[in-house]
Amino acid sequence: MIGFTEAQIMAWVTPVFWPFLRILALFTSAPVLSARSLSARTRVALAFFIALCAQPGLANQPVISLNDPLALAVATQQVVIGLTIGLAARIVFSAVELAGEVIGLQMGLNFAGFFDPATSSQSSTVGRFFGNTTMLLFVVTNGHLLLIHTVVASFDTFPLGQGFLEKLSAMKLHELGALMFSYGLWIALPMIGILMFVNIVLGFMSRVAPQMNVFAIGFPLTLSAGLLGMAFTIPMLEQPMLNLMKVVAGLFVGS
């Protein structure tokens, strides 16, 4: 009768279990991959499959048994790192949605709000449109594959069982908030310039011809200029999104 010792079983299970936890945590927080349309069983199966396929690249990881005193700390480490990568990837979507919110405010469309179940908050029409466009670009440009590569490569930056809180604090993840605002304003800057020019023209018209009802023509003109500007801005959205994805991935991949 063939028998197996506990050490042999742990040597087979743990190399897959710890990467599985980190990847599953990523799938619960990353954009697109954490969508409600993707069932929990699918996420668990996909995380296990990726953890299994990533084994040849994780040969140098220490073997930590599930009944080891450090097992709970290691499990917490995997969950925190996976969630951090997923939440950092959401900065890309937040930056583009911020640009959409600013553009919608300039166009006068922020009064048309929708409830966003992903963030449990109100979002404007233009912000929602920019967010959906970013989601499509994320899939088309293989952003989901970049996230999977990032979480697998993060085992070199954050090995199992070693102090990771110091490395996380040294990465200064809070600065991603400033990055979100800078990229959001960078994306919205052409539209802000166009709509500001339209508002200046309307201001001159109100001074030159006071009898003209500027409010009657102001909203259609601003809306038309905004839609025309969006038609030129959306095709250029790919490059800033890719730049943001590279910055986020570079935090966890390391050198």
C-alpha positions in Angstrom: 0.0 0.0 0.0 1.3 3.4 -1.0 1.6 5.9 1.9 2.5 9.5 2.1 4.0 11.4 5.0 2.7 14.7 6.2 5.9 16.4 5.1 5.5 15.0 1.6 1.9 16.2 1.3 2.8 19.7 2.6 5.7 19.8 0.1 3.2 19.2 -2.7 0.4 21.4 -1.4 2.1 24.6 0.0 3.9 25.7 -3.2 0.5 26.0 -4.9 -1.6 27.1 -1.9 0.3 30.3 -1.1 0.4 31.7 -4.7 -3.3 30.7 -4.9 -4.1 32.9 -2.0 -2.3 35.9 -3.4 -3.9 35.5 -6.9 -7.3 35.0 -5.4 -7.0 38.1 -3.4 -6.1 40.0 -6.6 -9.2 38.6 -8.3 -11.4 40.0 -5.5 -10.1 43.6 -5.8 -8.7 44.1 -9.4 -10.9 45.8 -11.9 -12.7 43.7 -14.5 -11.5 40.5 -12.7 -13.6 41.3 -9.7 -16.8 42.0 -11.7 -20.0 40.5 -10.3 -20.6 38.8 -13.7 -17.6 36.6 -12.9 -18.8 34.0 -10.4 -16.8 33.1 -7.3 -16.3 29.5 -8.5 -14.8 30.8 -11.7 -12.4 33.1 -9.8 -11.3 30.3 -7.5 -10.8 27.9 -10.4 -8.9 30.5 -12.4 -6.7 31.5 -9.5 -5.8 27.8 -8.8 -5.0 27.2 -12.5 -2.7 30.3 -12.6 -1.0 29.3 -9.4 -0.4 25.8 -10.8 1.0 27.2 -14.1 3.3 29.6 -12.3 5.1 26.9 -10.4 8.2 26.8 -12.7 8.9 30.4 -12.1 8.5 30.1 -8.3 11.1 27.5 -7.6 13.1 29.5 -5.1 10.3 30.2 -2.7 10.6 28.8 0.8 8.4 25.9 1.8 6.2 26.9 4.7 3.9 24.2 6.0 0.2 24.9 6.8 0.7 23.8 10.4 3.8 26.1 10.8 3.6 28.8 13.4 4.1 31.3 10.7 1.2 30.0 8.5 -1.3 32.6 9.7 1.1 35.5 9.1 2.0 34.2 5.7 -1.6 33.8 4.7 -2.2 37.4 5.8 0.8 38.5 3.8 -0.6 36.9 0.6 -4.0 38.4 1.0 -2.7 41.9 1.7 -0.3 41.9 -1.2 -3.0 40.6 -3.6 -5.5 43.2 -2.5 -2.9 45.9 -2.7 -2.1 45.0 -6.3 -5.7 45.0 -7.2 -6.5 48.3 -5.5 -3.4 49.9 -7.1 -4.7 48.8 -10.5 -8.0 50.6 -9.7 -6.0 53.9 -9.7 -5.9 53.6 -13.5 -9.7 53.5 -13.7 -10.1 56.2 -11.0 -7.8 58.6 -12.9 -9.8 58.3 -16.2 -13.1 58.5 -14.3 -11.9 61.7 -12.6 -11.1 63.1 -16.0 -14.7 62.2 -17.1 -16.1 63.9 -14.0 -14.2 67.1 -14.7 -15.2 67.1 -18.3 -18.8 66.5 -17.4 -18.7 69.4 -14.9 -17.5 71.7 -17.6 -20.1 70.5 -20.1 -22.9 70.9 -17.5 -23.8 67.2 -17.5 -22.9 66.4 -13.9 -26.6 66.9 -12.9 -27.3 63.6 -14.6 -25.9 61.1 -12.1 -26.1 57.3 -11.8 -25.5 55.0 -8.9 -22.3 53.0 -9.4 -22.6 49.6 -7.6 -18.8 49.1 -7.9 -18.0 52.1 -5.7 -21.4 52.5 -4.0 -21.4 56.2 -5.0 -22.9 58.5 -7.6 -21.2 59.0 -10.9 -21.9 61.3 -13.8 -22.8 60.3 -17.3 -19.4 61.3 -18.8 -17.5 59.7 -15.9 -19.4 56.5 -16.4 -18.7 56.6 -20.1 -15.0 57.1 -19.6 -14.9 54.3 -17.1 -16.6 51.9 -19.5 -14.2 52.9 -22.2 -11.3 52.3 -19.9 -12.6 48.9 -19.1 -12.7 48.0 -22.8 -9.2 49.3 -23.3 -8.0 47.4 -20.3 -9.1 44.1 -21.9 -8.1 45.0 -25.4 -4.6 46.1 -24.4 -4.2 42.9 -22.2 -4.2 44.7 -19.0 -5.6 41.6 -17.2 -2.6 39.7 -18.4 -0.3 42.4 -17.1 -1.9 42.1 -13.7 -1.4 38.4 -13.7 2.2 38.8 -14.7 2.6 41.4 -11.9 1.2 39.2 -9.2 3.4 36.3 -10.2 6.5 38.5 -10.5 5.7 40.0 -7.1 7.0 36.8 -5.4 10.5 38.0 -6.2 9.8 41.4 -4.6 7.8 40.0 -1.7 9.0 36.5 -1.0 7.0 34.2 1.4 7.5 34.6 5.1 9.7 37.7 4.9 8.8 41.2 6.3 6.7 42.9 3.6 5.2 45.7 5.6 8.5 47.6 5.5 8.7 47.2 1.7 5.1 48.3 1.3 5.7 51.4 3.4 8.9 52.1 1.4 6.9 52.0 -1.8 4.8 55.0 -0.7 1.6 53.8 -2.2 -0.2 56.8 -0.8 1.5 58.8 -3.6 -0.7 57.0 -6.1 -3.5 59.4 -5.1 -1.5 62.3 -6.4 -0.7 60.3 -9.5 -4.4 59.8 -10.0 -5.2 63.5 -9.9 -2.2 64.5 -12.1 -3.1 61.9 -14.8 -6.8 62.7 -14.5 -6.2 66.4 -15.1 -3.7 65.6 -17.9 -6.4 63.6 -19.7 -9.1 66.3 -19.2 -6.8 69.3 -20.0 -7.6 69.5 -23.7 -11.4 69.4 -23.0 -11.0 71.9 -20.3 -9.2 74.3 -22.7 -11.9 73.8 -25.4 -14.8 74.4 -23.1 -13.1 77.3 -21.4 -12.7 78.9 -24.8 -16.4 78.3 -25.6 -17.4 80.0 -22.3 -15.2 83.0 -23.0 -16.8 83.3 -26.4 -20.2 83.2 -24.8 -19.1 85.8 -22.3 -18.1 88.2 -25.2 -21.4 87.5 -26.9 -23.3 88.5 -23.8 -21.4 91.8 -23.6 -21.6 92.6 -27.4 -25.3 91.6 -27.8 -27.0 91.9 -24.4 -30.4 91.2 -25.9 -29.3 87.7 -26.9 -30.3 85.0 -24.5 -26.9 83.4 -23.8 -28.4 80.8 -21.5 -30.6 79.5 -24.3 -27.7 78.9 -26.7 -25.0 78.4 -24.1 -25.9 74.8 -23.0 -26.4 73.4 -26.5 -23.2 75.0 -27.7 -21.2 73.8 -24.7 -22.7 70.3 -25.0 -22.0 70.2 -28.8 -18.4 71.4 -28.2 -17.9 68.8 -25.4 -19.2 65.9 -27.5 -17.0 67.0 -30.4 -14.0 67.2 -28.1 -14.7 63.8 -26.6 -14.7 62.3 -30.1 -11.1 63.5 -30.5 -10.1 62.7 -26.9 -11.3 59.1 -26.6 -9.0 57.7 -29.3 -6.0 59.2 -27.4 -6.9 57.6 -24.1 -4.8 54.5 -24.6 -1.4 56.0 -24.0 -2.0 57.6 -20.6 -3.8 54.4 -19.5 -0.8 52.3 -20.5 1.6 54.7 -18.8 -0.4 54.4 -15.6 -0.5 50.6 -15.8 3.3 50.5 -16.2 3.8 52.7 -13.2 1.5 50.5 -11.1 3.1 47.2 -12.3 6.6 48.6 -11.7 5.8 49.1 -8.0 5.4 45.4 -7.4 7.6 43.8 -10.1 10.8 45.6 -9.0 14.1 45.5 -10.8 
